């Protein structure tokens, strides 16, 4: 994956990192909603995924190139969500992601979808780095270092 270029209007938006948080703006489109114009519950996982993927790119974890060259990738092993308020068609939301725990083969990311100061949905997603055989393997050391820097001191666990 090519590194995101922050202020290039001709490149996709990648969010930004502020005070150890990745901040990723999304707008609710019709495709994100149910017949009543409320965001469908599973779409929040898609918002989380987009934000996490771009967070990885911003810290230098080129997971797409690693998949292509080594066959290794992150997979979600656990997701826990708490729905607090509905979001609706047309609203501007912000996905805030923080690295909560770093393990040798994975990362726990706390994510929340915000509408201004209100938490709409929050959750924890555990991603595990797996090899071509689907078994967990140690993620690249440079990525662990980047996650430690981003986490503001979250403890690494092996």
C-alpha positions in Angstrom: 0.0 0.0 0.0 1.3 3.4 -0.8 1.7 5.7 2.2 -1.2 8.1 2.4 -0.4 11.7 1.5 -2.2 13.8 4.1 -3.3 16.9 2.2 -3.5 15.6 -1.4 -7.1 16.2 -2.6 -6.7 13.6 -5.3 -5.9 10.7 -2.9 -8.3 8.9 -0.6 -8.7 10.3 2.9 -6.6 8.3 5.5 -7.5 10.2 8.7 -4.9 11.6 11.0 -3.2 10.8 14.3 -3.8 13.2 17.2 -2.6 12.6 20.7 -2.2 8.8 20.3 -5.6 8.5 18.6 -6.3 7.8 15.0 -9.2 10.0 13.9 -11.2 9.0 10.8 -14.2 11.0 9.5 -17.1 9.2 7.8 -20.4 10.3 6.4 -23.5 8.1 6.6 -24.7 7.3 3.1 -27.9 5.6 2.1 -26.1 2.3 1.6 -25.2 2.4 5.3 -28.8 2.6 6.6 -31.9 0.5 7.0 -35.3 1.4 5.5 -35.8 3.9 8.3 -32.6 5.9 7.6 -30.8 4.6 10.7 -27.3 3.1 10.4 -27.6 -0.7 10.1 -25.8 -2.3 13.1 -23.2 -4.2 11.0 -22.1 -1.1 9.1 -20.3 0.1 12.2 -17.9 -2.8 11.8 -17.2 -1.6 8.3 -16.5 1.9 9.7 -14.1 0.4 12.2 -12.4 -1.7 9.5 -11.8 1.3 7.3 -10.4 3.3 10.2 -8.1 0.5 11.4 -6.8 -0.2 7.9 -5.8 3.5 7.4 -4.4 3.7 10.9 -2.1 0.8 10.0 -0.9 2.6 6.9 -0.3 5.8 8.7 2.0 4.1 11.3 3.9 2.3 8.5 2.4 -1.2 8.8 2.0 -2.0 5.1 -0.3 -5.0 5.7 -1.4 -5.1 2.0 2.1 -5.5 0.7 2.8 -8.1 3.4 -0.3 -10.1 2.3 0.9 -9.9 -1.3 4.5 -10.9 -0.6 4.3 -13.3 2.4 0.6 -14.3 2.5 0.4 -13.0 6.0 -2.4 -10.7 7.2 -4.4 -9.5 10.1 -7.7 -11.2 10.8 -10.3 -10.2 13.3 -10.4 -12.7 16.1 -12.8 -10.9 18.4 -15.2 -7.9 18.3 -17.2 -6.5 21.1 -19.6 -3.6 20.4 -21.9 -1.5 22.5 -24.5 0.5 20.7 -25.4 3.7 22.5 -27.2 6.0 20.1 -28.5 5.7 16.6 -26.8 7.5 13.7 -28.8 8.6 10.7 -28.6 9.2 7.0 -26.4 12.2 6.1 -24.7 12.6 9.5 -21.0 13.2 9.8 -19.3 10.8 12.2 -15.8 10.4 13.6 -14.2 7.0 14.2 -11.6 7.3 17.0 -9.2 4.4 17.4 -6.6 3.8 20.1 -4.2 0.9 20.5 -5.1 -0.7 23.8 -2.9 -3.8 24.0 -0.1 -5.1 21.9 0.7 -8.8 21.7 3.3 -10.7 19.8 0.8 -11.8 17.2 -1.9 -9.2 17.6 -3.3 -5.9 18.7 -6.4 -4.9 20.6 -7.9 -1.6 19.3 -10.5 0.4 21.2 -12.7 2.2 18.7 -15.6 4.5 19.1 -17.9 6.3 16.6 -18.6 9.8 17.7 -21.2 12.4 16.6 -19.8 15.6 18.0 -19.3 14.8 21.7 -21.7 11.9 21.8 -20.5 8.2 21.6 -22.7 6.4 19.1 -21.0 3.0 19.2 -17.9 1.8 20.9 -16.1 -1.4 20.9 -12.9 -3.4 21.1 -11.6 -5.3 18.2 -8.8 -7.8 18.4 -6.8 -8.5 15.3 -4.3 -11.3 15.0 -1.5 -11.6 12.5 -1.7 -15.0 10.7 0.5 -16.7 8.2 -0.6 -18.3 4.9 -1.6 -21.4 6.9 -4.1 -19.4 9.0 -2.1 -19.8 12.2 -1.1 -16.9 14.4 2.5 -15.7 13.9 4.5 -12.9 15.3 3.8 -9.6 13.6 6.8 -7.7 12.3 8.9 -6.1 15.0 8.7 -2.7 13.3 4.9 -2.8 13.5 5.0 -3.6 17.2 7.4 -0.7 17.7 5.0 1.6 15.8 2.0 0.4 17.8 3.9 1.0 21.1 4.6 4.6 20.0 1.0 5.1 19.0 -0.4 3.6 22.1 1.4 6.1 24.4 2.8 3.2 26.5 0.3 0.4 26.2 2.0 -2.7 27.6 3.2 -5.2 25.0 2.4 -8.8 25.9 3.9 -11.8 24.2 
